Structures are given as structure tokens and as C-alpha cells.
Amino acid sequence: MRGGLEVERMKAGLIINASTIDHHQKEMIRKIVDHPAVQVEVLVDIGRREQNEWPVPTVKGTLNAWEGLDPHTLSELRKHSLDWILSLTKVRLQGDVLDLPVHGVWVFRHQLDQEPFLRDFYNKAHVSHISLDRLYHRHEAASLKTATIALKLNSYSNHLSKVAHMTMDWPLMVSEGIRKSLLHTGRPVSIFRPAPLTWREKLKVRQTMLLNKVKWWRDALFSYEYWNVGISRQTFEQLTDGEPLKVDWMDQRKDVFYADPFMYRDGDSWKIIMEEVDHRVVKGFISEWTLDENGKVKEDKGTIQLPVHLSYPYMIQYEGDFYCIPESSAAKEAVLYKWMDGWQPVKTLIAGFAAIDSTIIQHENRWWLFCTRATSYRGDNEELHVFYADELMGEWTPHPLNPVKIDVRSSRPAGTPFYNKGELYRPAQDCSKTYGGRIAINRVQTLTVDDFEEETVKIIDPVQDSDYSSGVHTISFVNDQAVVDGKRTEYRFRHLFKKYYLYRPLPFERINQKPSARSDYLMGKRKRKTLDKTTV
């Protein structure tokens, strides 16, 4: 739906079973009832409870899977010129009620399943697919809003809770999209409910969850992730043509990891700015390396460090000045820093929003910021948000479709967007199997103040046969090459003792050292490699 006048208020109807409704659905109803742009005209209760806890005209009705709503209830609904109806029952509505609202009857697809997502657990899937549908006749439905989220196999109840929290505002988001004439609606397709699991299959699911709970405790106690930074002398075209990623890794200091690298030219020197984590400090801080032509590194530790965790120091060069926007989601803000004999904060771009991995580009005479959001339901890697501004130092406006995309396989930013043959590409993390598992390169098809679309065109896997084959989650192309990071996961009993610092972290000043030239080489001390002055 595009164009048209903005509707002042949407008239809605709700169909529930008050006898079985859960607290998440109650909260969803409360938000709908309280929303200033929605007028709930009628609530149909097919349950047996007599009391109604919402200040909405209520109709007692009956509903079954064969005949649909009873004639009396249909007659009551016809008295209202409804824009949409949301059903929170487990019975698929059919018949005349589907044609009553202007924008149809809506239902969450998983809600119609007897055991939502349980088959995903049985199949040991890495993701679950969620959809808010508009129902059509002949068992067809069209998606109004969709998501692909990570599936943690250690807890079925936690997964259901995450889905409930994530979808809480979906009906209101879709309603607002219709009201403002911004909604994309999928084509109707046939939808069939999966067969319930047998008792043997349910037993297998229990075994899978138990095994994954054991794995979770093993990882929590004895695993440690080491990230490192390196340089790939490959172009985007070479990677697109099927070449596997090849990286010259920096030497890594013991018990310190480096990640989220970005490279920039400062005079005659190339610099890499990145997140550094010392397990004794726990919280990350921003450090920089200056590379000389022989591959030696001069390290400046903690060029930006705050009481909160810092990472992903995204670099911008604009009008001859250097800017950096490190991720500080724990402070619920996105702050822009400028280099003025040291990094100094100059503007809070977004306040009161836990932005993760903020990535800024200038595209078609506007500034655009991409990020995900830290949430209580651990949706950090899934919900892509977009903000825009006319000037870098201007006022930033959230995109009306936020989150513009919910997909754990290709949402969270993973480096500097770039142009290739006139088209804009956006690197994103694929965290479906593990955090920072691999990188998805997305081609941005539409980026305007009222629309957004992109498609994944390339997957970059970690460097195999290397010390960092467990993941890759940042890549930034610079002068036909790229700076990247890589992950190595270790399981050692001694890593248990590192957990001590989670409760008694050291202050940054205790581990900080004066900047000094490190005797490190790009390929390590055993294999020295000279850097090209113009292309690194």
C-alpha cells in the first residue's frame, strides 16, 4: 500500500478467549486499547469468563473450526465499520468474518499451531520463522509482518517468551503502517498447520533440550572466545566470484582480544581502530594501531574508554575531519566523537535508545544510520533499525517502519557499507548458528524516508584452516582490500578462573600501559610481510 491520505484513527476489533488468554496477550490488548491512533470498537469473547477487564464494549460469542463465528456475533460486528480485527484465539477464523474489516482479520501464524515451534526443536533448527498474517478464504494467508529469529535449543519456554515479547507491538506497527499508507503486504499463499509431534518425537525434543542445557553450562563455565584482527588483500569482486576469505592475522597478546576493526588513512600512516577486551577489565574499550611500511605496530590503548562497554568504533571521514561512533548500548545512546588531539564527544545522535553497532553513511543527499537494539528479550542481533538526518550534526529521525527488518541472519551491522557498480551494499552479521558466525552482504534495493528493502547476495564464511575459524563479524573494504576480524573458541578448565573478574573487574588504569612500538608483524614474527604504502 502506497500513497493516499493518512487516516486519523483506525477502528479495530478483538477476538479473544478470556478463559485461556495469557499475560503477554493481556499486555498486547492493553497497549492496543491505550494507543491514541486506535479505537477498539468491540471485543468478542468466546470464553466462559463473565468479567471483562478492558473498558471496551464486549460481545459474548461462540466460535468453532467448522462454522466460524455464530450469526449473532457476526451481526454485532457488522454494526461497526472496522478497519481490522485481531484474533488471539487458537481457532482459525473463516467464513463471512474475513470480509468484514477493510484490512482483514489478523492472526499470528504460530498461535494456530497446537505446539508452536516445537517442530523446530525436533528438527534442531537454528532459526524460527514468525508471521502476523491476514487471513483469506481457502486456507490462504498473506504476511503483514515477518521475522526470522535465533532458536536456542536449551529451553522451549524461553523461546516462547522471547517470541511473545518480540511480537507484542506488531499489531500496532502494522496498524500504523496502514494508517500512514506505508505497508508492504505479502501475496496470499496456502497455509497448513503442521502435524502434532508423536510421543517419541516429543521425547527426542526433551533429550535435545537436556543436551543443549549441558552444552550451555559447559560454554558458560569453560569456554572463552578470542577475537583477532587481520587484513585481507581481496576485493569484493574476488569474494563474490567465489574465492574463500584469506587473512593475514596480527599477532595476538595472551588473554586479550581485538574485534570490530576499521581502517583509515591518517597522513602517511594507516591506522586500525577497534574494540579491545582484556578479561581482567571485562568491559571493552577502544584502541588503535598505527602500521608502518614494515608491518610493525604502534599501539595506543584505550583511546576511548568509559565506565560502560565500548565496541564497534565506526569511522567517518567528513570535510577533512575524522569522526567515530563507538557502540555504547549500555548507556542507551549513540554518541559521535571527533578527533581533536584526542577523541572528544561532540554530539549525541540518538538518546534513550540502546543502539548496537551504529553504522552511518551518506546516501542520496541524506545521512543514514543503521543499528540493532539491545532488548530485554535478547533480540540484539535481529531487529534492524534505521534513522536519518539531513546533516550529520542535525536531528536524527527514526524510520517509520522501525524495525525495518527482523532477521538474525542479516540484520546487525558488520562493517562499512560500500558501493559497487553504482549499487549500495551493507555488510551484516549472520548470528543464526552462533554469535558472529559469518557475514551476509546485503544489496540495498530501496532506502527512503518511508521505505526500506534489501536482499542478501553473498555470504562470507570464516577463514578455515586458521586459528580463527569459529566466526567473522566485521569487514570493511579499503582501497581494494579489507580489514576483518575472526573468532577462535577455546574450551579450557583454566577459563573458569577468568569468570572471577566478572564479579571483581580491574579498573582500566591498572592494565593500561604507555603506547609503545610492538615488535609484531602482520603475518607474525616468523613471517614478516611488507605493507604497500598506497593500498595496505
Secondary structure, 3 states (H helix, E strand, C coil): CCCCCCCCCEEEEEEECCCCCCHHHHHHHHHHHHCCCEEEEEEEECCCCCCCCCCCCEEECCEECCCEECHHHHHHHHCCCCCEEEECCCCCCCHHHHHCCCCCEEEEHHHHCCCCCHHHHHCCCCEEEEEEEEEECCCEEEEEEEEEEECCCCCHHHHHHHHHHHCCCHHHHHHHHHHCCCCCCCCCEECCCCCCCCHHHHHHHHHHHHHHHHHHHHHHHHEEEEEEEEEECCCHHHHHCCCCCCCEECCCCCCEEEEEEEEEEECCEEEEEEEEEECCCCCCEEEEEEECCCCCEEEEEEEECCCCCCEEEEEEEECCEEEEEEECHHHCEEEEEEECCCEEEEEEEEECCCEEEEEEEEECCEEEEEEEECCCCCCCCCEEEEEEECCCCCCCEECCCCCCEEECCCCCECCCCEEECCEEEEEEEECCCCCCCEEEEEEEEEEECCEEEEEEEEEECCCCCCCCCCECCCEEEECCEEEEEEEEEEECCCHHHHCHHHHCCCCHHHHCCCCEEECCCCCCCCCCCCCCCCCC
